Every structure is written in C-alpha cells, then in structure tokens.
Amino acid sequence: MTFTERVAAELEARGLEPINLASELSLRGQRISVAAICSWMRGETEPRLSTAIVTSKVLEFSLDEIEPKREAALASNGQ
C-alpha cells in the first residue's frame, strides 16, 4: 500500500476528513492545508518526509509498511 492509499484508508476507517488530519497535524507543528492533503490523496503530490513521519504517527501506522509508488519502483529497476 502506498502512502496515499494508507492515508486514505486510515481516514476512512476512522470516519475522518482531510480537515481533521490538517487540524491534528497543525497541533503537532505541521502547517498543512486541506488542499495539500487532498493533493496527496489524489496522488498528485507527496508530503515532505518530516510531514509523512508526523502523519504516520497521527494515523498510527509505520512508514516501513509503505510501498513506493509504482512509477518510482519501475524507474529504480531500470524499466
């Protein structure tokens, strides 16, 4: 599961919206807009590593469980 898929799944499982995640991230010193979170969820952008770490803590999952995006995995394999 990619970061994008995991964030979407965790929000859905908790019955939360991107605005709830943005609020929680703000409380932890990460000023992220709802639009930015929606952009992550659409796979258009990815957060900075520091933001991804805090996001994974808020949503209680490990970044070790995250798979790379398919395009990145193909590029690293020379395909």
Protein Blocks (a to p, Z undefined) as FASTA:
>chain_A
ZZklmmmmmmmmnopafklmmmmmmmnopacdfklmmmmmnomaccdfklmmmmmmmnop
afklpccdfklmmmmnoZZ
